[in-house]
Amino acid sequence: MSQSHAAAILPQRGGPLSVGKRATPEPGPGELLIEVKAVALNPVDYYQRDFGMPPVPVYPAVLGSDTAGIVVKVGSEVPSGPAPGTRVIAFATSFYQAGSPDYGAFQKYVLTQSEGVIPLPDGLSFEQGAVFPLAVMTALTAWSTVGISLDTKYSAQDKQAVLIWGGASSIGTFSIQSAKTLGFTVYATASPKHHEYLKELGAHAVFDYKKSDVVREIVDAVKKDGLTLTTAHCVVNDSLQPTLDVLKETKGNAVAKVAHSPMLPEGHPTLENTEITFNFPSMDKTVRDKHMYKCFHGWLQEGLKSGSVVPSPVQQVESGGLEGLNSALDKLRAGVSGTKIIVPI
């Protein structure tokens, strides 16, 4: 293996990315070095490229977090980790590494912490494998954010329902899949063209968020089904007020809990007896690493083995490799619906 590799580098705030060479790093004790075969794009990638937000602590930077590839080297303290040559799904982000460009996904070789790396099942392509990392981590963190353990297993007798506002987004699809495995009856919102797909992923009922009476439709459905709805995940912007309008009618005297994935705006709406929490992993490394391990080595790996978890949403593969990342990010910024953009590397 050569001592350097190609990377899509962000030289300064405001982009664009430019392909250059970087020194190939050695994995630390709890890390793996991955040869990247495909990356998936997330809105945070173009926000960082174009606006420097969330803050990019180090320039030149390497962005990205979602990858699938092949293990090249394994650190000395990786517990029973995948051997070199293993196909893997890897959460490769510099976000928890003080921005170090050795960890961003948009390059040919990337360092990852072992908690976010699991084997890629034989039946899945690298392109399919790349859809999981950030969306899974975000969707599952939403539950722990509002105090729901990832080991939860509600039964039908518990009559527990959840509302996911923004179900067709990447995070929304894994929010639906994970809510189903936790035992919730899932109510979701999306454009009508995505309703059947979200039901295939596990949604019990899906509603058109653009309809003027959507709140009334959801409330009536929950009451007709005889369920308790006190939990919600706001996946998209401008979803908090209608979510609270639903909870007001469905929570009874219980305390309602809302996980909010977009940044919570100042002066955001509130509801009596309702906790609204920004969805974000713990900044305590020990707590976060343990949670990451449960997300990947627990929920995702077990779900892929049992077939209860599938790649979602529909993949839109863009060509061009590292050189094609700018145009692929531009397409994402222009807007996609119910699809995840993937770039083979």
One Martini backbone bead per residue (centre of mass of N, CA, C, O) as a GRO file, in nm:
protein
  345
    1MET     BB    1   0.096   0.036   0.022
    2SER     BB    2   0.076   0.350   0.002
    3GLN     BB    3   0.146   0.671   0.170
    4SER     BB    4  -0.085   0.773  -0.026
    5HIS     BB    5  -0.398   0.959  -0.105
    6ALA     BB    6  -0.704   1.033  -0.216
    7ALA     BB    7  -0.883   1.355  -0.174
    8ALA     BB    8  -1.154   1.554  -0.065
    9ILE     BB    9  -1.077   1.888  -0.021
   10LEU     BB   10  -1.121   2.154   0.220
   11PRO     BB   11  -0.946   2.444   0.223
   12GLN     BB   12  -1.206   2.635   0.276
   13ARG     BB   13  -1.442   2.828   0.335
   14GLY     BB   14  -1.681   2.769   0.067
   15GLY     BB   15  -1.517   2.624  -0.113
   16PRO     BB   16  -1.450   2.383  -0.292
   17LEU     BB   17  -1.373   2.083  -0.359
   18SER     BB   18  -1.038   1.920  -0.371
   19VAL     BB   19  -0.829   1.708  -0.532
   20GLY     BB   20  -0.586   1.522  -0.339
   21LYS     BB   21  -0.316   1.457  -0.127
   22ARG     BB   22  -0.265   1.214   0.142
   23ALA     BB   23  -0.162   1.086   0.418
   24THR     BB   24  -0.150   0.766   0.535
   25PRO     BB   25  -0.274   0.636   0.814
   26GLU     BB   26  -0.255   0.499   1.131
   27PRO     BB   27  -0.399   0.303   1.351
   28GLY     BB   28  -0.514   0.303   1.642
   29PRO     BB   29  -0.602   0.094   1.891
   30GLY     BB   30  -0.942   0.158   1.827
   31GLU     BB   31  -0.885   0.124   1.509
   32LEU     BB   32  -0.952   0.167   1.153
   33LEU     BB   33  -0.859   0.098   0.818
   34ILE     BB   34  -1.029   0.219   0.525
   35GLU     BB   35  -1.140   0.127   0.211
   36VAL     BB   36  -1.314   0.319   0.000
   37LYS     BB   37  -1.621   0.249  -0.205
   38ALA     BB   38  -1.853   0.428  -0.054
   39VAL     BB   39  -2.071   0.719  -0.039
   40ALA     BB   40  -2.279   0.922   0.157
   41LEU     BB   41  -2.505   1.193   0.161
   42ASN     BB   42  -2.540   1.498   0.356
   43PRO     BB   43  -2.640   1.805   0.446
   44VAL     BB   44  -2.390   1.867   0.626
   45ASP     BB   45  -2.184   1.869   0.390
   46TYR     BB   46  -2.283   2.140   0.250
   47TYR     BB   47  -2.278   2.319   0.497
   48GLN     BB   48  -1.972   2.293   0.537
   49ARG     BB   49  -1.875   2.377   0.258
   50ASP     BB   50  -2.049   2.661   0.231
   51PHE     BB   51  -2.066   2.765   0.570
   52GLY     BB   52  -1.913   2.621   0.815
   53MET     BB   53  -2.167   2.431   0.896
   54PRO     BB   54  -2.071   2.309   1.120
   55PRO     BB   55  -1.795   2.362   1.259
   56VAL     BB   56  -1.463   2.384   1.123
   57PRO     BB   57  -1.164   2.334   1.295
   58VAL     BB   58  -1.008   2.228   1.023
   59TYR     BB   59  -0.771   2.350   0.787
   60PRO     BB   60  -0.781   2.128   0.596
   61ALA     BB   61  -1.067   1.930   0.503
   62VAL     BB   62  -1.269   1.627   0.571
   63LEU     BB   63  -1.557   1.506   0.480
   64GLY     BB   64  -1.788   1.302   0.604
   65SER     BB   65  -1.952   0.962   0.725
   66ASP     BB   66  -2.050   0.767   0.488
   67THR     BB   67  -1.947   0.418   0.467
   68ALA     BB   68  -1.804   0.167   0.244
   69GLY     BB   69  -1.569  -0.122   0.274
   70ILE     BB   70  -1.223  -0.212   0.346
   71VAL     BB   71  -1.018  -0.365   0.548
   72VAL     BB   72  -0.667  -0.298   0.617
   73LYS     BB   73  -0.644  -0.206   0.928
   74VAL     BB   74  -0.577  -0.297   1.279
   75GLY     BB   75  -0.588  -0.225   1.587
   76SER     BB   76  -0.466  -0.341   1.899
   77GLU     BB   77  -0.779  -0.275   2.053
   78VAL     BB   78  -0.972  -0.450   1.880
   79PRO     BB   79  -1.253  -0.620   1.944
   80SER     BB   80  -1.307  -0.867   1.743
   81GLY     BB   81  -1.240  -0.760   1.474
   82PRO     BB   82  -1.226  -0.706   1.159
   83ALA     BB   83  -1.051  -0.827   0.918
   84PRO     BB   84  -0.860  -0.802   0.677
   85GLY     BB   85  -1.090  -0.782   0.389
   86THR     BB   86  -1.341  -0.678   0.512
   87ARG     BB   87  -1.661  -0.597   0.472
   88VAL     BB   88  -1.794  -0.259   0.549
   89ILE     BB   89  -1.952  -0.057   0.781
   90ALA     BB   90  -1.883   0.310   0.824
   91PHE     BB   91  -1.826   0.558   1.072
   92ALA     BB   92  -1.671   0.848   0.913
   93THR     BB   93  -1.574   1.099   1.139
   94SER     BB   94  -1.446   1.423   1.256
   95PHE     BB   95  -1.636   1.532   1.483
   96TYR     BB   96  -1.491   1.342   1.728
   97GLN     BB   97  -1.175   1.451   1.610
   98ALA     BB   98  -1.122   1.764   1.592
   99GLY     BB   99  -1.125   1.754   1.258
  100SER     BB  100  -0.962   1.532   1.155
  101PRO     BB  101  -0.882   1.432   0.822
  102ASP     BB  102  -0.848   1.116   0.876
  103TYR     BB  103  -1.191   1.078   0.929
  104GLY     BB  104  -1.307   1.149   0.662
  105ALA     BB  105  -1.488   0.997   0.396
  106PHE     BB  106  -1.363   1.182   0.146
  107GLN     BB  107  -1.172   0.911   0.083
  108LYS     BB  108  -0.980   0.626   0.028
  109TYR     BB  109  -0.862   0.658   0.328
  110VAL     BB  110  -0.993   0.572   0.662
  111LEU     BB  111  -1.057   0.652   0.983
  112THR     BB  112  -1.199   0.444   1.252
  113GLN     BB  113  -1.404   0.361   1.497
  114SER     BB  114  -1.504   0.051   1.610
  115GLU     BB  115  -1.801   0.119   1.703
  116GLY     BB  116  -1.868   0.204   1.370
  117VAL     BB  117  -1.805  -0.112   1.286
  118ILE     BB  118  -1.940  -0.344   1.042
  119PRO     BB  119  -2.040  -0.592   0.871
  120LEU     BB  120  -2.112  -0.659   0.536
  121PRO     BB  121  -2.340  -0.811   0.390
  122ASP     BB  122  -2.335  -1.012   0.113
  123GLY     BB  123  -2.623  -0.893  -0.006
  124LEU     BB  124  -2.463  -0.618  -0.004
  125SER     BB  125  -2.363  -0.333  -0.121
  126PHE     BB  126  -2.175  -0.059  -0.087
  127GLU     BB  127  -2.405   0.138  -0.155
  128GLN     BB  128  -2.598   0.026   0.061
  129GLY     BB  129  -2.406   0.051   0.313
  130ALA     BB  130  -2.377   0.376   0.309
  131VAL     BB  131  -2.670   0.459   0.429
  132PHE     BB  132  -2.648   0.415   0.750
  133PRO     BB  133  -2.479   0.565   0.974
  134LEU     BB  134  -2.600   0.856   1.041
  135ALA     BB  135  -2.902   0.777   1.037
  136VAL     BB  136  -2.888   0.567   1.259
  137MET     BB  137  -2.760   0.737   1.482
  138THR     BB  138  -2.987   0.954   1.483
  139ALA     BB  139  -3.240   0.780   1.523
  140LEU     BB  140  -3.140   0.640   1.792
  141THR     BB  141  -3.075   0.896   1.958
  142ALA     BB  142  -3.364   0.995   1.989
  143TRP     BB  143  -3.448   0.785   2.199
  144SER     BB  144  -3.233   0.842   2.419
  145THR     BB  145  -3.303   1.144   2.450
  146VAL     BB  146  -3.609   1.039   2.569
  147GLY     BB  147  -3.549   0.759   2.743
  148ILE     BB  148  -3.515   0.522   2.522
  149SER     BB  149  -3.428   0.216   2.501
  150LEU     BB  150  -3.280  -0.009   2.270
  151ASP     BB  151  -3.422  -0.261   2.440
  152THR     BB  152  -3.695  -0.212   2.369
  153LYS     BB  153  -4.021  -0.418   2.403
  154TYR     BB  154  -4.302  -0.375   2.290
  155SER     BB  155  -4.633  -0.458   2.304
  156ALA     BB  156  -4.954  -0.453   2.202
  157GLN     BB  157  -5.059  -0.409   2.503
  158ASP     BB  158  -4.914  -0.121   2.541
  159LYS     BB  159  -5.012   0.093   2.322
  160GLN     BB  160  -4.760   0.221   2.161
  161ALA     BB  161  -4.698   0.535   2.015
  162VAL     BB  162  -4.560   0.713   1.721
  163LEU     BB  163  -4.428   1.023   1.587
  164ILE     BB  164  -4.311   1.088   1.244
  165TRP     BB  165  -4.177   1.389   1.115
  166GLY     BB  166  -4.032   1.288   0.821
  167GLY     BB  167  -4.022   0.978   0.689
  168ALA     BB  168  -3.858   1.009   0.392
  169SER     BB  169  -3.613   1.046   0.512
  170SER     BB  170  -3.338   0.904   0.612
  171ILE     BB  171  -3.397   0.927   0.914
  172GLY     BB  172  -3.698   0.851   0.897
  173THR     BB  173  -3.664   0.555   0.803
  174PHE     BB  174  -3.503   0.472   1.069
  175SER     BB  175  -3.719   0.560   1.264
  176ILE     BB  176  -3.923   0.353   1.173
  177GLN     BB  177  -3.760   0.091   1.199
  178SER     BB  178  -3.690   0.129   1.504
  179ALA     BB  179  -3.973   0.161   1.621
  180LYS     BB  180  -4.065  -0.119   1.538
  181THR     BB  181  -3.844  -0.281   1.707
  182LEU     BB  182  -3.957  -0.146   1.986
  183GLY     BB  183  -4.299  -0.164   1.945
  184PHE     BB  184  -4.423   0.050   1.786
  185THR     BB  185  -4.671   0.244   1.663
  186VAL     BB  186  -4.655   0.399   1.338
  187TYR     BB  187  -4.660   0.744   1.271
  188ALA     BB  188  -4.650   0.932   0.958
  189THR     BB  189  -4.493   1.171   0.741
  190ALA     BB  190  -4.565   1.249   0.385
  191SER     BB  191  -4.562   1.218   0.076
  192PRO     BB  192  -4.772   1.026  -0.109
  193LYS     BB  193  -4.543   0.876  -0.283
  194HIS     BB  194  -4.427   0.740   0.012
  195HIS     BB  195  -4.637   0.568   0.170
  196GLU     BB  196  -4.590   0.271   0.087
  197TYR     BB  197  -4.291   0.252   0.162
  198LEU     BB  198  -4.328   0.315   0.470
  199LYS     BB  199  -4.500   0.064   0.521
  200GLU     BB  200  -4.278  -0.140   0.447
  201LEU     BB  201  -4.091  -0.031   0.694
  202GLY     BB  202  -4.349  -0.001   0.939
  203ALA     BB  203  -4.581   0.175   0.895
  204HIS     BB  204  -4.916   0.207   0.983
  205ALA     BB  205  -4.936   0.528   0.917
  206VAL     BB  206  -4.979   0.782   0.654
  207PHE     BB  207  -4.935   1.141   0.609
  208ASP     BB  208  -5.017   1.447   0.465
  209TYR     BB  209  -4.852   1.739   0.557
  210LYS     BB  210  -5.016   1.945   0.352
  211LYS     BB  211  -5.267   1.911   0.494
  212SER     BB  212  -5.485   2.100   0.680
  213ASP     BB  213  -5.599   1.819   0.848
  214VAL     BB  214  -5.362   1.638   0.963
  215VAL     BB  215  -5.398   1.648   1.267
  216ARG     BB  216  -5.683   1.528   1.274
  217GLU     BB  217  -5.615   1.261   1.134
  218ILE     BB  218  -5.417   1.154   1.347
  219VAL     BB  219  -5.592   1.170   1.599
  220ASP     BB  220  -5.820   0.988   1.495
  221ALA     BB  221  -5.644   0.735   1.450
  222VAL     BB  222  -5.543   0.694   1.739
  223LYS     BB  223  -5.824   0.673   1.871
  224LYS     BB  224  -5.933   0.440   1.699
  225ASP     BB  225  -5.681   0.247   1.791
  226GLY     BB  226  -5.632   0.283   2.106
  227LEU     BB  227  -5.380   0.475   2.168
  228THR     BB  228  -5.062   0.587   2.293
  229LEU     BB  229  -4.941   0.934   2.243
  230THR     BB  230  -4.606   1.064   2.371
  231THR     BB  231  -4.418   1.025   2.111
  232ALA     BB  232  -4.159   1.213   1.921
  233HIS     BB  233  -4.014   1.286   1.583
  234CYS     BB  234  -3.842   1.561   1.457
  235VAL     BB  235  -3.685   1.565   1.140
  236VAL     BB  236  -3.797   1.840   1.043
  237ASN     BB  237  -3.870   2.132   0.959
  238ASP     BB  238  -4.166   2.266   1.078
  239SER     BB  239  -4.279   2.021   1.300
  240LEU     BB  240  -4.348   2.105   1.595
  241GLN     BB  241  -4.632   2.227   1.603
  242PRO     BB  242  -4.798   1.984   1.484
  243THR     BB  243  -4.697   1.783   1.694
  244LEU     BB  244  -4.817   1.932   1.942
  245ASP     BB  245  -5.111   1.923   1.840
  246VAL     BB  246  -5.131   1.620   1.866
  247LEU     BB  247  -5.040   1.571   2.165
  248LYS     BB  248  -5.263   1.735   2.302
  249GLU     BB  249  -5.479   1.496   2.212
  250THR     BB  250  -5.295   1.213   2.303
  251LYS     BB  251  -5.159   1.235   2.611
  252GLY     BB  252  -5.316   1.353   2.820
  253ASN     BB  253  -5.152   1.337   3.143
  254ALA     BB  254  -4.898   1.290   3.016
  255VAL     BB  255  -4.570   1.291   2.938
  256ALA     BB  256  -4.418   1.437   2.674
  257LYS     BB  257  -4.184   1.339   2.397
  258VAL     BB  258  -3.935   1.530   2.205
  259ALA     BB  259  -3.746   1.482   1.923
  260HIS     BB  260  -3.504   1.720   1.770
  261SER     BB  261  -3.303   1.735   1.489
  262PRO     BB  262  -3.314   2.006   1.440
  263MET     BB  263  -3.255   2.300   1.522
  264LEU     BB  264  -3.358   2.489   1.783
  265PRO     BB  265  -3.537   2.752   1.792
  266GLU     BB  266  -3.587   3.039   1.907
  267GLY     BB  267  -3.891   3.042   2.049
  268HIS     BB  268  -4.020   2.782   2.052
  269PRO     BB  269  -4.259   2.581   2.075
  270THR     BB  270  -4.491   2.471   2.330
  271LEU     BB  271  -4.595   2.228   2.592
  272GLU     BB  272  -4.756   2.112   2.833
  273ASN     BB  273  -4.597   1.845   2.960
  274THR     BB  274  -4.335   1.890   2.754
  275GLU     BB  275  -4.048   1.742   2.613
  276ILE     BB  276  -3.785   1.922   2.437
  277THR     BB  277  -3.519   1.767   2.242
  278PHE     BB  278  -3.218   1.774   2.124
  279ASN     BB  279  -3.063   1.572   1.885
  280PHE     BB  280  -2.783   1.438   2.072
  281PRO     BB  281  -2.501   1.323   2.154
  282SER     BB  282  -2.288   1.270   2.376
  283MET     BB  283  -1.988   1.445   2.493
  284ASP     BB  284  -1.920   1.188   2.632
  285LYS     BB  285  -1.716   0.955   2.520
  286THR     BB  286  -1.799   0.701   2.679
  287VAL     BB  287  -2.103   0.723   2.628
  288ARG     BB  288  -2.094   0.746   2.316
  289ASP     BB  289  -1.943   0.482   2.250
  290LYS     BB  290  -2.155   0.295   2.373
  291HIS     BB  291  -2.385   0.390   2.192
  292MET     BB  292  -2.255   0.326   1.919
  293TYR     BB  293  -2.229   0.025   1.968
  294LYS     BB  294  -2.537  -0.027   1.994
  295CYS     BB  295  -2.616   0.074   1.713
  296PHE     BB  296  -2.424  -0.124   1.547
  297HIS     BB  297  -2.367  -0.401   1.712
  298GLY     BB  298  -2.664  -0.415   1.768
  299TRP     BB  299  -2.909  -0.311   1.596
  300LEU     BB  300  -2.788  -0.334   1.305
  301GLN     BB  301  -2.659  -0.616   1.301
  302GLU     BB  302  -2.913  -0.769   1.395
  303GLY     BB  303  -3.110  -0.659   1.175
  304LEU     BB  304  -2.956  -0.770   0.928
  305LYS     BB  305  -2.968  -1.069   1.011
  306SER     BB  306  -3.299  -1.079   1.046
  307GLY     BB  307  -3.437  -0.846   0.840
  308SER     BB  308  -3.549  -0.578   1.005
  309VAL     BB  309  -3.319  -0.439   0.830
  310VAL     BB  310  -3.291  -0.189   0.570
  311PRO     BB  311  -3.213  -0.017   0.311
  312SER     BB  312  -3.245   0.349   0.342
  313PRO     BB  313  -3.345   0.478   0.101
  314VAL     BB  314  -3.339   0.524  -0.205
  315GLN     BB  315  -3.084   0.491  -0.440
  316GLN     BB  316  -2.862   0.753  -0.578
  317VAL     BB  317  -2.629   0.711  -0.824
  318GLU     BB  318  -2.315   0.879  -0.859
  319SER     BB  319  -2.073   0.981  -1.053
  320GLY     BB  320  -1.696   1.055  -1.028
  321GLY     BB  321  -1.622   1.032  -0.752
  322LEU     BB  322  -1.436   1.262  -0.600
  323GLU     BB  323  -1.486   1.464  -0.843
  324GLY     BB  324  -1.821   1.430  -0.802
  325LEU     BB  325  -1.903   1.564  -0.525
  326ASN     BB  326  -1.993   1.851  -0.589
  327SER     BB  327  -2.234   1.779  -0.777
  328ALA     BB  328  -2.379   1.596  -0.572
  329LEU     BB  329  -2.416   1.819  -0.356
  330ASP     BB  330  -2.581   2.007  -0.538
  331LYS     BB  331  -2.820   1.813  -0.568
  332LEU     BB  332  -2.889   1.801  -0.269
  333ARG     BB  333  -2.932   2.108  -0.229
  334ALA     BB  334  -3.171   2.125  -0.443
  335GLY     BB  335  -3.318   1.850  -0.396
  336VAL     BB  336  -3.461   1.563  -0.242
  337SER     BB  337  -3.693   1.269  -0.253
  338GLY     BB  338  -3.663   0.968  -0.104
  339THR     BB  339  -3.338   0.992  -0.126
  340LYS     BB  340  -2.997   0.862  -0.163
  341ILE     BB  341  -2.681   0.979  -0.215
  342ILE     BB  342  -2.434   0.802  -0.410
  343VAL     BB  343  -2.064   0.746  -0.415
  344PRO     BB  344  -1.839   0.596  -0.583
  345ILE     BB  345  -1.466   0.536  -0.518
   0.00000   0.00000   0.00000
